[in-house]
Amino acid sequence: MGLVNMDDAGADEVKTALGIDNWRKLSKDHVLQLVAMMPDFDKDVRLAVLKQLPELQKIVGKAMTAARKVHEATLASNDKSQENDYQGRREARASIIAQLERDDLDPQTRRPACI
């Protein structure tokens, strides 16, 4: 972040730590970074930053909405990947069962390759 002691940081130093020179350049990513940094700020610094950002609640709301969408997309992708894995395992079991049910195979041929 570039700041050694956030308790002594002023609002300008917070902007520098975020890599911006003006609060108008505050993006959703910066807001998440700022919110994560807030517990390390001195109370007066927090108040100074919040006074300069009266729209922070709206910005944080938009950032959280975006983060939720990414999270939901990740969960959906994970569910699909997991279902593909389960389907592959079901197919492998079905194949093994089909081979075990064949009467024309000797015990060595019937033995699965993974054992």
Biopython code that builds the backbone (N, CA, C, O; Angstrom):
import numpy as np
from Bio.PDB.StructureBuilder import StructureBuilder

atoms = [
    (1, "MET", "N", (0.802, -1.179, 0.000)),
    (1, "MET", "CA", (0.000, 0.000, 0.000)),
    (1, "MET", "C", (0.853, 1.253, 0.000)),
    (1, "MET", "O", (0.396, 2.303, -0.452)),
    (2, "GLY", "N", (2.049, 1.174, 0.482)),
    (2, "GLY", "CA", (2.932, 2.314, 0.476)),
    (2, "GLY", "C", (2.907, 3.072, 1.778)),
    (2, "GLY", "O", (3.746, 3.953, 1.969)),
    (3, "LEU", "N", (1.986, 2.781, 2.694)),
    (3, "LEU", "CA", (1.927, 3.468, 3.963)),
    (3, "LEU", "C", (2.494, 2.582, 5.043)),
    (3, "LEU", "O", (2.175, 1.396, 5.130)),
    (4, "VAL", "N", (3.346, 3.176, 5.871)),
    (4, "VAL", "CA", (3.958, 2.407, 6.942)),
    (4, "VAL", "C", (3.018, 2.332, 8.126)),
    (4, "VAL", "O", (2.834, 1.262, 8.708)),
    (5, "ASN", "N", (2.422, 3.456, 8.491)),
    (5, "ASN", "CA", (1.555, 3.502, 9.656)),
    (5, "ASN", "C", (0.259, 4.183, 9.272)),
    (5, "ASN", "O", (0.217, 5.406, 9.140)),
    (6, "MET", "N", (-0.794, 3.416, 9.091)),
    (6, "MET", "CA", (-2.057, 3.982, 8.651)),
    (6, "MET", "C", (-2.678, 4.876, 9.721)),
    (6, "MET", "O", (-3.519, 5.715, 9.398)),
    (7, "ASP", "N", (-2.285, 4.717, 10.999)),
    (7, "ASP", "CA", (-2.842, 5.571, 12.039)),
    (7, "ASP", "C", (-2.446, 7.028, 11.813)),
    (7, "ASP", "O", (-3.195, 7.929, 12.191)),
    (8, "ASP", "N", (-1.302, 7.276, 11.213)),
    (8, "ASP", "CA", (-0.808, 8.631, 10.972)),
    (8, "ASP", "C", (-1.160, 9.138, 9.582)),
    (8, "ASP", "O", (-0.802, 10.259, 9.220)),
    (9, "ALA", "N", (-1.851, 8.330, 8.811)),
    (9, "ALA", "CA", (-2.130, 8.692, 7.426)),
    (9, "ALA", "C", (-3.232, 9.728, 7.354)),
    (9, "ALA", "O", (-4.205, 9.676, 8.107)),
    (10, "GLY", "N", (-3.067, 10.681, 6.431)),
    (10, "GLY", "CA", (-4.113, 11.645, 6.138)),
    (10, "GLY", "C", (-4.864, 11.179, 4.912)),
    (10, "GLY", "O", (-4.495, 10.188, 4.283)),
    (11, "ALA", "N", (-5.917, 11.896, 4.578)),
    (11, "ALA", "CA", (-6.720, 11.515, 3.417)),
    (11, "ALA", "C", (-5.882, 11.503, 2.143)),
    (11, "ALA", "O", (-6.091, 10.655, 1.275)),
    (12, "ASP", "N", (-4.931, 12.440, 2.022)),
    (12, "ASP", "CA", (-4.076, 12.460, 0.826)),
    (12, "ASP", "C", (-3.192, 11.223, 0.758)),
    (12, "ASP", "O", (-2.952, 10.687, -0.324)),
    (13, "GLU", "N", (-2.717, 10.778, 1.889)),
    (13, "GLU", "CA", (-1.884, 9.582, 1.908)),
    (13, "GLU", "C", (-2.714, 8.335, 1.580)),
    (13, "GLU", "O", (-2.207, 7.373, 1.003)),
    (14, "VAL", "N", (-3.983, 8.369, 1.953)),
    (14, "VAL", "CA", (-4.870, 7.250, 1.618)),
    (14, "VAL", "C", (-5.035, 7.193, 0.104)),
    (14, "VAL", "O", (-4.978, 6.115, -0.488)),
    (15, "LYS", "N", (-5.241, 8.356, -0.527)),
    (15, "LYS", "CA", (-5.359, 8.395, -1.986)),
    (15, "LYS", "C", (-4.080, 7.868, -2.633)),
    (15, "LYS", "O", (-4.134, 7.112, -3.603)),
    (16, "THR", "N", (-2.946, 8.264, -2.097)),
    (16, "THR", "CA", (-1.664, 7.789, -2.638)),
    (16, "THR", "C", (-1.559, 6.274, -2.495)),
    (16, "THR", "O", (-1.109, 5.590, -3.414)),
    (17, "ALA", "N", (-1.974, 5.752, -1.347)),
    (17, "ALA", "CA", (-1.923, 4.307, -1.121)),
    (17, "ALA", "C", (-2.823, 3.564, -2.105)),
    (17, "ALA", "O", (-2.525, 2.433, -2.490)),
    (18, "LEU", "N", (-3.919, 4.196, -2.510)),
    (18, "LEU", "CA", (-4.836, 3.587, -3.471)),
    (18, "LEU", "C", (-4.367, 3.773, -4.911)),
    (18, "LEU", "O", (-4.905, 3.162, -5.834)),
    (19, "GLY", "N", (-3.353, 4.628, -5.092)),
    (19, "GLY", "CA", (-2.838, 4.865, -6.437)),
    (19, "GLY", "C", (-3.668, 5.854, -7.239)),
    (19, "GLY", "O", (-3.676, 5.821, -8.470)),
    (20, "ILE", "N", (-4.366, 6.734, -6.528)),
    (20, "ILE", "CA", (-5.159, 7.761, -7.195)),
    (20, "ILE", "C", (-4.743, 9.127, -6.675)),
    (20, "ILE", "O", (-4.206, 9.245, -5.573)),
    (21, "ASP", "N", (-4.994, 10.164, -7.476)),
    (21, "ASP", "CA", (-4.650, 11.512, -7.026)),
    (21, "ASP", "C", (-5.901, 12.353, -6.766)),
    (21, "ASP", "O", (-5.812, 13.502, -6.334)),
    (22, "ASN", "N", (-7.077, 11.758, -7.038)),
    (22, "ASN", "CA", (-8.318, 12.474, -6.888)),
    (22, "ASN", "C", (-9.407, 11.462, -6.530)),
    (22, "ASN", "O", (-9.446, 10.367, -7.091)),
    (23, "TRP", "N", (-10.289, 11.826, -5.599)),
    (23, "TRP", "CA", (-11.342, 10.901, -5.187)),
    (23, "TRP", "C", (-12.270, 10.544, -6.339)),
    (23, "TRP", "O", (-12.916, 9.497, -6.299)),
    (24, "ARG", "N", (-12.352, 11.381, -7.356)),
    (24, "ARG", "CA", (-13.212, 11.091, -8.509)),
    (24, "ARG", "C", (-12.702, 9.886, -9.303)),
    (24, "ARG", "O", (-13.452, 9.293, -10.079)),
    (25, "LYS", "N", (-11.457, 9.530, -9.116)),
    (25, "LYS", "CA", (-10.865, 8.390, -9.824)),
    (25, "LYS", "C", (-11.046, 7.086, -9.058)),
    (25, "LYS", "O", (-10.498, 6.049, -9.433)),
    (26, "LEU", "N", (-11.815, 7.153, -7.990)),
    (26, "LEU", "CA", (-12.048, 5.980, -7.154)),
    (26, "LEU", "C", (-12.943, 4.990, -7.902)),
    (26, "LEU", "O", (-14.099, 5.294, -8.193)),
    (27, "SER", "N", (-12.413, 3.819, -8.209)),
    (27, "SER", "CA", (-13.168, 2.781, -8.921)),
    (27, "SER", "C", (-13.742, 1.780, -7.919)),
    (27, "SER", "O", (-13.485, 1.866, -6.718)),
    (28, "LYS", "N", (-14.524, 0.829, -8.436)),
    (28, "LYS", "CA", (-15.069, -0.216, -7.572)),
    (28, "LYS", "C", (-13.949, -0.984, -6.880)),
    (28, "LYS", "O", (-14.038, -1.290, -5.691)),
    (29, "ASP", "N", (-12.894, -1.294, -7.634)),
    (29, "ASP", "CA", (-11.761, -2.024, -7.049)),
    (29, "ASP", "C", (-11.105, -1.209, -5.947)),
    (29, "ASP", "O", (-10.718, -1.748, -4.909)),
    (30, "HIS", "N", (-10.981, 0.100, -6.180)),
    (30, "HIS", "CA", (-10.395, 0.969, -5.157)),
    (30, "HIS", "C", (-11.265, 1.004, -3.908)),
    (30, "HIS", "O", (-10.754, 1.042, -2.788)),
    (31, "VAL", "N", (-12.584, 0.991, -4.103)),
    (31, "VAL", "CA", (-13.495, 1.037, -2.960)),
    (31, "VAL", "C", (-13.309, -0.202, -2.099)),
    (31, "VAL", "O", (-13.236, -0.106, -0.874)),
    (32, "LEU", "N", (-13.233, -1.363, -2.734)),
    (32, "LEU", "CA", (-13.018, -2.596, -1.965)),
    (32, "LEU", "C", (-11.689, -2.532, -1.214)),
    (32, "LEU", "O", (-11.597, -2.949, -0.060)),
    (33, "GLN", "N", (-10.672, -2.010, -1.877)),
    (33, "GLN", "CA", (-9.362, -1.857, -1.251)),
    (33, "GLN", "C", (-9.458, -0.868, -0.091)),
    (33, "GLN", "O", (-8.892, -1.106, 0.976)),
    (34, "LEU", "N", (-10.171, 0.238, -0.295)),
    (34, "LEU", "CA", (-10.336, 1.253, 0.748)),
    (34, "LEU", "C", (-11.072, 0.675, 1.947)),
    (34, "LEU", "O", (-10.658, 0.876, 3.089)),
    (35, "VAL", "N", (-12.157, -0.040, 1.693)),
    (35, "VAL", "CA", (-12.932, -0.631, 2.793)),
    (35, "VAL", "C", (-12.075, -1.622, 3.576)),
    (35, "VAL", "O", (-12.169, -1.696, 4.802)),
    (36, "ALA", "N", (-11.243, -2.382, 2.871)),
    (36, "ALA", "CA", (-10.356, -3.336, 3.552)),
    (36, "ALA", "C", (-9.313, -2.618, 4.399)),
    (36, "ALA", "O", (-8.868, -3.149, 5.417)),
    (37, "MET", "N", (-8.920, -1.414, 3.989)),
    (37, "MET", "CA", (-7.905, -0.647, 4.716)),
    (37, "MET", "C", (-8.488, 0.110, 5.919)),
    (37, "MET", "O", (-7.760, 0.438, 6.856)),
    (38, "MET", "N", (-9.790, 0.384, 5.893)),
    (38, "MET", "CA", (-10.425, 1.240, 6.909)),
    (38, "MET", "C", (-10.125, 0.861, 8.360)),
    (38, "MET", "O", (-9.875, 1.754, 9.170)),
    (39, "PRO", "N", (-10.139, -0.425, 8.725)),
    (39, "PRO", "CA", (-9.862, -0.746, 10.132)),
    (39, "PRO", "C", (-8.478, -0.286, 10.607)),
    (39, "PRO", "O", (-8.260, -0.104, 11.805)),
    (40, "ASP", "N", (-7.553, -0.102, 9.676)),
    (40, "ASP", "CA", (-6.206, 0.312, 10.047)),
    (40, "ASP", "C", (-6.071, 1.827, 10.186)),
    (40, "ASP", "O", (-5.046, 2.314, 10.663)),
    (41, "PHE", "N", (-7.088, 2.568, 9.779)),
    (41, "PHE", "CA", (-7.030, 4.031, 9.845)),
    (41, "PHE", "C", (-7.312, 4.530, 11.253)),
    (41, "PHE", "O", (-8.037, 3.905, 12.027)),
    (42, "ASP", "N", (-6.727, 5.653, 11.554)),
    (42, "ASP", "CA", (-7.062, 6.392, 12.759)),
    (42, "ASP", "C", (-8.491, 6.899, 12.596)),
    (42, "ASP", "O", (-8.931, 7.147, 11.474)),
    (43, "LYS", "N", (-9.211, 7.055, 13.684)),
    (43, "LYS", "CA", (-10.605, 7.494, 13.635)),
    (43, "LYS", "C", (-10.750, 8.798, 12.853)),
    (43, "LYS", "O", (-11.664, 8.933, 12.039)),
    (44, "ASP", "N", (-9.868, 9.746, 13.091)),
    (44, "ASP", "CA", (-9.950, 11.044, 12.406)),
    (44, "ASP", "C", (-9.733, 10.896, 10.903)),
    (44, "ASP", "O", (-10.365, 11.593, 10.108)),
    (45, "VAL", "N", (-8.846, 9.997, 10.519)),
    (45, "VAL", "CA", (-8.597, 9.759, 9.087)),
    (45, "VAL", "C", (-9.831, 9.148, 8.454)),
    (45, "VAL", "O", (-10.234, 9.543, 7.361)),
    (46, "ARG", "N", (-10.441, 8.173, 9.145)),
    (46, "ARG", "CA", (-11.671, 7.561, 8.622)),
    (46, "ARG", "C", (-12.742, 8.618, 8.397)),
    (46, "ARG", "O", (-13.395, 8.636, 7.354)),
    (47, "LEU", "N", (-12.923, 9.504, 9.384)),
    (47, "LEU", "CA", (-13.938, 10.543, 9.257)),
    (47, "LEU", "C", (-13.610, 11.500, 8.112)),
    (47, "LEU", "O", (-14.507, 11.914, 7.377)),
    (48, "ALA", "N", (-12.329, 11.855, 7.954)),
    (48, "ALA", "CA", (-11.923, 12.759, 6.871)),
    (48, "ALA", "C", (-12.200, 12.121, 5.516)),
    (48, "ALA", "O", (-12.677, 12.787, 4.597)),
    (49, "VAL", "N", (-11.905, 10.844, 5.391)),
    (49, "VAL", "CA", (-12.139, 10.144, 4.125)),
    (49, "VAL", "C", (-13.637, 10.063, 3.852)),
    (49, "VAL", "O", (-14.075, 10.327, 2.732)),
    (50, "LEU", "N", (-14.421, 9.704, 4.856)),
    (50, "LEU", "CA", (-15.867, 9.575, 4.670)),
    (50, "LEU", "C", (-16.526, 10.917, 4.337)),
    (50, "LEU", "O", (-17.488, 10.950, 3.571)),
    (51, "LYS", "N", (-16.023, 12.025, 4.901)),
    (51, "LYS", "CA", (-16.569, 13.341, 4.572)),
    (51, "LYS", "C", (-16.317, 13.686, 3.107)),
    (51, "LYS", "O", (-17.131, 14.359, 2.475)),
    (52, "GLN", "N", (-15.194, 13.225, 2.572)),
    (52, "GLN", "CA", (-14.862, 13.512, 1.180)),
    (52, "GLN", "C", (-15.586, 12.574, 0.214)),
    (52, "GLN", "O", (-15.593, 12.805, -0.995)),
    (53, "LEU", "N", (-16.190, 11.526, 0.748)),
    (53, "LEU", "CA", (-16.873, 10.541, -0.094)),
    (53, "LEU", "C", (-18.318, 10.346, 0.351)),
    (53, "LEU", "O", (-18.664, 9.280, 0.860)),
    (54, "PRO", "N", (-19.165, 11.354, 0.170)),
    (54, "PRO", "CA", (-20.546, 11.210, 0.624)),
    (54, "PRO", "C", (-21.317, 10.133, -0.141)),
    (54, "PRO", "O", (-22.333, 9.640, 0.348)),
    (55, "GLU", "N", (-20.856, 9.768, -1.313)),
    (55, "GLU", "CA", (-21.530, 8.748, -2.108)),
    (55, "GLU", "C", (-20.943, 7.357, -1.871)),
    (55, "GLU", "O", (-21.226, 6.423, -2.621)),
    (56, "LEU", "N", (-20.135, 7.223, -0.838)),
    (56, "LEU", "CA", (-19.449, 5.952, -0.589)),
    (56, "LEU", "C", (-20.426, 4.788, -0.460)),
    (56, "LEU", "O", (-20.142, 3.693, -0.944)),
    (57, "GLN", "N", (-21.561, 5.004, 0.177)),
    (57, "GLN", "CA", (-22.532, 3.919, 0.346)),
    (57, "GLN", "C", (-23.003, 3.398, -1.003)),
    (57, "GLN", "O", (-23.107, 2.186, -1.190)),
    (58, "LYS", "N", (-23.291, 4.297, -1.954)),
    (58, "LYS", "CA", (-23.718, 3.867, -3.283)),
    (58, "LYS", "C", (-22.585, 3.129, -3.997)),
    (58, "LYS", "O", (-22.806, 2.107, -4.646)),
    (59, "ILE", "N", (-21.378, 3.660, -3.868)),
    (59, "ILE", "CA", (-20.225, 3.041, -4.526)),
    (59, "ILE", "C", (-19.977, 1.651, -3.949)),
    (59, "ILE", "O", (-19.747, 0.694, -4.688)),
    (60, "VAL", "N", (-20.025, 1.550, -2.633)),
    (60, "VAL", "CA", (-19.815, 0.254, -1.977)),
    (60, "VAL", "C", (-20.925, -0.716, -2.387)),
    (60, "VAL", "O", (-20.668, -1.900, -2.610)),
    (61, "GLY", "N", (-22.142, -0.219, -2.485)),
    (61, "GLY", "CA", (-23.257, -1.071, -2.910)),
    (61, "GLY", "C", (-23.026, -1.633, -4.304)),
    (61, "GLY", "O", (-23.248, -2.821, -4.542)),
    (62, "LYS", "N", (-22.580, -0.785, -5.229)),
    (62, "LYS", "CA", (-22.294, -1.239, -6.591)),
    (62, "LYS", "C", (-21.138, -2.234, -6.603)),
    (62, "LYS", "O", (-21.177, -3.235, -7.318)),
    (63, "ALA", "N", (-20.114, -1.953, -5.811)),
    (63, "ALA", "CA", (-18.960, -2.859, -5.753)),
    (63, "ALA", "C", (-19.363, -4.211, -5.180)),
    (63, "ALA", "O", (-18.916, -5.253, -5.660)),
    (64, "MET", "N", (-20.207, -4.191, -4.154)),
    (64, "MET", "CA", (-20.646, -5.449, -3.552)),
    (64, "MET", "C", (-21.551, -6.225, -4.508)),
    (64, "MET", "O", (-21.513, -7.455, -4.534)),
    (65, "THR", "N", (-22.361, -5.517, -5.291)),
    (65, "THR", "CA", (-23.198, -6.180, -6.292)),
    (65, "THR", "C", (-22.325, -6.876, -7.329)),
    (65, "THR", "O", (-22.582, -8.016, -7.716)),
    (66, "ALA", "N", (-21.282, -6.163, -7.772)),
    (66, "ALA", "CA", (-20.358, -6.756, -8.748)),
    (66, "ALA", "C", (-19.640, -7.957, -8.151)),
    (66, "ALA", "O", (-19.484, -8.981, -8.816)),
    (67, "ALA", "N", (-19.199, -7.840, -6.895)),
    (67, "ALA", "CA", (-18.510, -8.947, -6.236)),
    (67, "ALA", "C", (-19.451, -10.146, -6.070)),
    (67, "ALA", "O", (-19.030, -11.291, -6.232)),
    (68, "ARG", "N", (-20.725, -9.882, -5.748)),
    (68, "ARG", "CA", (-21.700, -10.960, -5.594)),
    (68, "ARG", "C", (-21.916, -11.686, -6.923)),
    (68, "ARG", "O", (-22.011, -12.913, -6.949)),
    (69, "LYS", "N", (-21.993, -10.936, -8.023)),
    (69, "LYS", "CA", (-22.182, -11.552, -9.336)),
    (69, "LYS", "C", (-20.999, -12.452, -9.690)),
    (69, "LYS", "O", (-21.181, -13.549, -10.217)),
    (70, "VAL", "N", (-19.791, -11.982, -9.397)),
    (70, "VAL", "CA", (-18.602, -12.796, -9.666)),
    (70, "VAL", "C", (-18.635, -14.054, -8.804)),
    (70, "VAL", "O", (-18.331, -15.149, -9.278)),
    (71, "HIS", "N", (-19.002, -13.892, -7.551)),
    (71, "HIS", "CA", (-19.076, -15.035, -6.632)),
    (71, "HIS", "C", (-20.115, -16.050, -7.108)),
    (71, "HIS", "O", (-19.857, -17.254, -7.105)),
    (72, "GLU", "N", (-21.281, -15.566, -7.515)),
    (72, "GLU", "CA", (-22.332, -16.465, -7.991)),
    (72, "GLU", "C", (-21.899, -17.189, -9.268)),
    (72, "GLU", "O", (-22.189, -18.373, -9.442)),
    (73, "ALA", "N", (-21.206, -16.477, -10.159)),
    (73, "ALA", "CA", (-20.719, -17.106, -11.390)),
    (73, "ALA", "C", (-19.689, -18.185, -11.061)),
    (73, "ALA", "O", (-19.657, -19.239, -11.695)),
    (74, "THR", "N", (-18.857, -17.911, -10.074)),
    (74, "THR", "CA", (-17.853, -18.895, -9.650)),
    (74, "THR", "C", (-18.529, -20.135, -9.077)),
    (74, "THR", "O", (-18.135, -21.260, -9.384)),
    (75, "LEU", "N", (-19.538, -19.929, -8.251)),
    (75, "LEU", "CA", (-20.263, -21.066, -7.677)),
    (75, "LEU", "C", (-20.963, -21.883, -8.760)),
    (75, "LEU", "O", (-20.955, -23.114, -8.720)),
    (76, "ALA", "N", (-21.564, -21.199, -9.721)),
    (76, "ALA", "CA", (-22.245, -21.909, -10.814)),
    (76, "ALA", "C", (-21.251, -22.728, -11.626)),
    (76, "ALA", "O", (-21.528, -23.868, -11.997)),
    (77, "SER", "N", (-20.098, -22.140, -11.896)),
    (77, "SER", "CA", (-19.058, -22.849, -12.643)),
    (77, "SER", "C", (-18.562, -24.053, -11.853)),
    (77, "SER", "O", (-18.330, -25.122, -12.418)),
    (78, "ASN", "N", (-18.403, -23.877, -10.557)),
    (78, "ASN", "CA", (-17.960, -24.970, -9.698)),
    (78, "ASN", "C", (-18.982, -26.097, -9.689)),
    (78, "ASN", "O", (-18.619, -27.272, -9.758)),
    (79, "ASP", "N", (-20.265, -25.739, -9.605)),
    (79, "ASP", "CA", (-21.330, -26.761, -9.631)),
    (79, "ASP", "C", (-21.287, -27.552, -10.930)),
    (79, "ASP", "O", (-21.416, -28.777, -10.923)),
    (80, "LYS", "N", (-21.105, -26.848, -12.046)),
    (80, "LYS", "CA", (-21.060, -27.519, -13.346)),
    (80, "LYS", "C", (-19.843, -28.451, -13.421)),
    (80, "LYS", "O", (-19.947, -29.578, -13.904)),
    (81, "SER", "N", (-18.711, -27.978, -12.949)),
    (81, "SER", "CA", (-17.491, -28.785, -12.966)),
    (81, "SER", "C", (-17.662, -30.024, -12.090)),
    (81, "SER", "O", (-17.252, -31.122, -12.468)),
    (82, "GLN", "N", (-18.263, -29.840, -10.932)),
    (82, "GLN", "CA", (-18.472, -30.955, -10.014)),
    (82, "GLN", "C", (-19.441, -31.969, -10.630)),
    (82, "GLN", "O", (-19.234, -33.177, -10.514)),
    (83, "GLU", "N", (-20.490, -31.480, -11.279)),
    (83, "GLU", "CA", (-21.451, -32.392, -11.907)),
    (83, "GLU", "C", (-20.784, -33.177, -13.040)),
    (83, "GLU", "O", (-21.058, -34.363, -13.221)),
    (84, "ASN", "N", (-19.900, -32.506, -13.810)),
    (84, "ASN", "CA", (-19.162, -33.216, -14.862)),
    (84, "ASN", "C", (-18.288, -34.318, -14.271)),
    (84, "ASN", "O", (-18.179, -35.405, -14.840)),
    (85, "ASP", "N", (-17.671, -34.035, -13.136)),
    (85, "ASP", "CA", (-16.847, -35.038, -12.460)),
    (85, "ASP", "C", (-17.706, -36.222, -12.011)),
    (85, "ASP", "O", (-17.338, -37.379, -12.219)),
    (86, "TYR", "N", (-18.847, -35.924, -11.396)),
    (86, "TYR", "CA", (-19.741, -36.992, -10.945)),
    (86, "TYR", "C", (-20.223, -37.840, -12.122)),
    (86, "TYR", "O", (-20.290, -39.066, -12.023)),
    (87, "GLN", "N", (-20.561, -37.181, -13.238)),
    (87, "GLN", "CA", (-21.030, -37.909, -14.418)),
    (87, "GLN", "C", (-19.934, -38.841, -14.935)),
    (87, "GLN", "O", (-20.208, -39.982, -15.304)),
    (88, "GLY", "N", (-18.695, -38.354, -14.960)),
    (88, "GLY", "CA", (-17.578, -39.198, -15.394)),
    (88, "GLY", "C", (-17.397, -40.404, -14.495)),
    (88, "GLY", "O", (-17.123, -41.505, -14.973)),
    (89, "ARG", "N", (-17.546, -40.204, -13.210)),
    (89, "ARG", "CA", (-17.421, -41.320, -12.267)),
    (89, "ARG", "C", (-18.562, -42.325, -12.445)),
    (89, "ARG", "O", (-18.346, -43.535, -12.378)),
    (90, "ARG", "N", (-19.782, -41.812, -12.675)),
    (90, "ARG", "CA", (-20.923, -42.709, -12.915)),
    (90, "ARG", "C", (-20.676, -43.555, -14.161)),
    (90, "ARG", "O", (-20.935, -44.758, -14.166)),
    (91, "GLU", "N", (-20.174, -42.917, -15.212)),
    (91, "GLU", "CA", (-19.902, -43.645, -16.457)),
    (91, "GLU", "C", (-18.808, -44.691, -16.258)),
    (91, "GLU", "O", (-18.902, -45.791, -16.803)),
    (92, "ALA", "N", (-17.777, -44.364, -15.487)),
    (92, "ALA", "CA", (-16.696, -45.324, -15.231)),
    (92, "ALA", "C", (-17.233, -46.524, -14.445)),
    (92, "ALA", "O", (-16.903, -47.669, -14.754)),
    (93, "ARG", "N", (-18.064, -46.257, -13.423)),
    (93, "ARG", "CA", (-18.658, -47.358, -12.650)),
    (93, "ARG", "C", (-19.541, -48.233, -13.534)),
    (93, "ARG", "O", (-19.509, -49.461, -13.443)),
    (94, "ALA", "N", (-20.324, -47.586, -14.385)),
    (94, "ALA", "CA", (-21.202, -48.353, -15.277)),
    (94, "ALA", "C", (-20.381, -49.236, -16.209)),
    (94, "ALA", "O", (-20.771, -50.370, -16.487)),
    (95, "SER", "N", (-19.275, -48.741, -16.684)),
    (95, "SER", "CA", (-18.405, -49.515, -17.576)),
    (95, "SER", "C", (-17.799, -50.712, -16.839)),
    (95, "SER", "O", (-17.735, -51.818, -17.375)),
    (96, "ILE", "N", (-17.361, -50.477, -15.618)),
    (96, "ILE", "CA", (-16.774, -51.565, -14.816)),
    (96, "ILE", "C", (-17.831, -52.619, -14.505)),
    (96, "ILE", "O", (-17.566, -53.817, -14.603)),
    (97, "ILE", "N", (-19.016, -52.179, -14.135)),
    (97, "ILE", "CA", (-20.102, -53.114, -13.836)),
    (97, "ILE", "C", (-20.446, -53.941, -15.072)),
    (97, "ILE", "O", (-20.668, -55.148, -14.976)),
    (98, "ALA", "N", (-20.489, -53.291, -16.227)),
    (98, "ALA", "CA", (-20.803, -54.002, -17.470)),
    (98, "ALA", "C", (-19.752, -55.073, -17.753)),
    (98, "ALA", "O", (-20.092, -56.169, -18.198)),
    (99, "GLN", "N", (-18.484, -54.766, -17.501)),
    (99, "GLN", "CA", (-17.437, -55.770, -17.730)),
    (99, "GLN", "C", (-17.536, -56.902, -16.719)),
    (99, "GLN", "O", (-17.320, -58.062, -17.067)),
    (100, "LEU", "N", (-17.859, -56.579, -15.470)),
    (100, "LEU", "CA", (-17.980, -57.609, -14.439)),
    (100, "LEU", "C", (-19.159, -58.553, -14.715)),
    (100, "LEU", "O", (-19.132, -59.718, -14.319)),
    (101, "GLU", "N", (-20.173, -58.051, -15.384)),
    (101, "GLU", "CA", (-21.346, -58.874, -15.679)),
    (101, "GLU", "C", (-21.150, -59.782, -16.886)),
    (101, "GLU", "O", (-21.969, -60.667, -17.135)),
    (102, "ARG", "N", (-20.093, -59.577, -17.624)),
    (102, "ARG", "CA", (-19.846, -60.428, -18.809)),
    (102, "ARG", "C", (-19.318, -61.794, -18.362)),
    (102, "ARG", "O", (-18.392, -61.884, -17.556)),
    (103, "ASP", "N", (-19.917, -62.835, -18.894)),
    (103, "ASP", "CA", (-19.508, -64.195, -18.546)),
    (103, "ASP", "C", (-18.344, -64.688, -19.394)),
    (103, "ASP", "O", (-17.690, -65.666, -19.032)),
    (104, "ASP", "N", (-18.077, -64.034, -20.506)),
    (104, "ASP", "CA", (-17.047, -64.523, -21.419)),
    (104, "ASP", "C", (-15.640, -64.015, -21.078)),
    (104, "ASP", "O", (-14.702, -64.296, -21.824)),
    (105, "LEU", "N", (-15.467, -63.276, -19.972)),
    (105, "LEU", "CA", (-14.142, -62.757, -19.603)),
    (105, "LEU", "C", (-13.546, -63.594, -18.472)),
    (105, "LEU", "O", (-14.245, -63.988, -17.539)),
    (106, "ASP", "N", (-12.233, -63.860, -18.575)),
    (106, "ASP", "CA", (-11.569, -64.579, -17.488)),
    (106, "ASP", "C", (-11.276, -63.582, -16.355)),
    (106, "ASP", "O", (-11.324, -62.372, -16.576)),
    (107, "PRO", "N", (-10.978, -64.069, -15.163)),
    (107, "PRO", "CA", (-10.779, -63.182, -14.009)),
    (107, "PRO", "C", (-9.691, -62.114, -14.226)),
    (107, "PRO", "O", (-9.839, -60.986, -13.756)),
    (108, "GLN", "N", (-8.606, -62.454, -14.930)),
    (108, "GLN", "CA", (-7.544, -61.487, -15.149)),
    (108, "GLN", "C", (-8.008, -60.337, -16.065)),
    (108, "GLN", "O", (-7.674, -59.178, -15.819)),
    (109, "THR", "N", (-8.750, -60.647, -17.084)),
    (109, "THR", "CA", (-9.274, -59.641, -17.995)),
    (109, "THR", "C", (-10.347, -58.800, -17.314)),
    (109, "THR", "O", (-10.485, -57.606, -17.582)),
    (110, "ARG", "N", (-11.080, -59.424, -16.458)),
    (110, "ARG", "CA", (-12.175, -58.748, -15.758)),
    (110, "ARG", "C", (-11.642, -57.749, -14.724)),
    (110, "ARG", "O", (-12.333, -56.792, -14.377)),
    (111, "ARG", "N", (-10.459, -57.959, -14.246)),
    (111, "ARG", "CA", (-9.874, -57.100, -13.212)),
    (111, "ARG", "C", (-9.658, -55.680, -13.751)),
    (111, "ARG", "O", (-9.016, -55.515, -14.789)),
    (112, "PRO", "N", (-10.177, -54.658, -13.072)),
    (112, "PRO", "CA", (-10.013, -53.275, -13.533)),
    (112, "PRO", "C", (-8.535, -52.884, -13.581)),
    (112, "PRO", "O", (-7.738, -53.338, -12.761)),
    (113, "ALA", "N", (-8.183, -52.046, -14.539)),
    (113, "ALA", "CA", (-6.794, -51.633, -14.746)),
    (113, "ALA", "C", (-6.276, -50.785, -13.576)),
    (113, "ALA", "O", (-5.066, -50.729, -13.355)),
    (114, "CYS", "N", (-7.137, -50.144, -12.847)),
    (114, "CYS", "CA", (-6.691, -49.259, -11.770)),
    (114, "CYS", "C", (-6.288, -50.016, -10.504)),
    (114, "CYS", "O", (-5.756, -49.401, -9.580)),
    (115, "ILE", "N", (-6.523, -51.329, -10.430)),
    (115, "ILE", "CA", (-6.179, -52.092, -9.204)),
    (115, "ILE", "C", (-4.796, -52.681, -9.340)),
    (115, "ILE", "O", (-4.319, -53.354, -8.426)),
]
sb = StructureBuilder()
sb.init_structure("model")
sb.init_model(0)
sb.init_chain("A")
sb.init_seg("    ")
for serial, (resi, resn, name, xyz) in enumerate(atoms, 1):
    if name == "N":
        sb.init_residue(resn, " ", resi, " ")
    sb.init_atom(name, np.array(xyz, "f"), 0.0, 1.0, " ", f" {name:<3s}", serial, name[0])
structure = sb.get_structure()
